[in-house]
């Protein structure tokens, strides 16, 4: 069989697209996190800009809604001094019957340098990456159930910031893993970075049957699943992706898998609590935990800007 290189890397092994955390080496992931550290302080400056992407054009192509992710990508690009264009694709070209690749071809003709793509279909960013010019870069902002790599990276950054070292950590990912692209990106990133143990916790109907192949431990009891964990990540119930009744009700879910202050006591006393957002208070997590001392959810948002700055600056510095 012929060797097929990772489509995210050029022939020198440098990152040119970010499509998934899967298949990226620990060195590449660490380089992104280290680069992000340099950008965290930009938010504290009077002038919140660096000139690394001056003259570059970043197109946010969101075929699926996401205010939080699009906004943080826009802020990140502007802080790198790029020109940013937000396109409401769902209401424009795609709704008129234009194909995905025709849309990208037309935008490429407008001198695009980076495409940030969110799409409901898994694999759409990969397809775009295969058809852009060598100097154009694609960043996956979430595709179907497949991947959300910058969320996985900002989660890893947050964990490293508060826990310093991955090697002795137990991390529990709780909730709707079946529909979560975040969970998959987290699992690949955390295992590659050397977490001692990654757990997934949730009802049987929301846990894929093949997850153990990814090197994680599966639990169907919340107290057991988060016991002695250093990090607990609660996932949103993605009702919009569910076909059929996978749960009796959101109230029943909260009763069995909702993260409360009392149930959090099963984790380590210094455990941190994370959530990729948007949060459904009283469904996957109670307000007392969201706003409590162990929550680092708002830190995730802040660090997300620095991580996205790091990714854009790195890929823009490499050609295919």
Helices and strands as residue ranges (DSSP letters): H 26-40, G 41-44, E 57-62, H 67-79, E 83-87, G 89-91, G 94-96, H 100-108, E 114-119, H 124-129, E 137-143, H 149-163, E 170-174, H 181-192, E 197-201, G 204-206, G 211-214, E 217-219, H 222-226, E 231-234, G 239-241, H 250-257, H 261-264, E 272-275, H 287-290, H 297-316
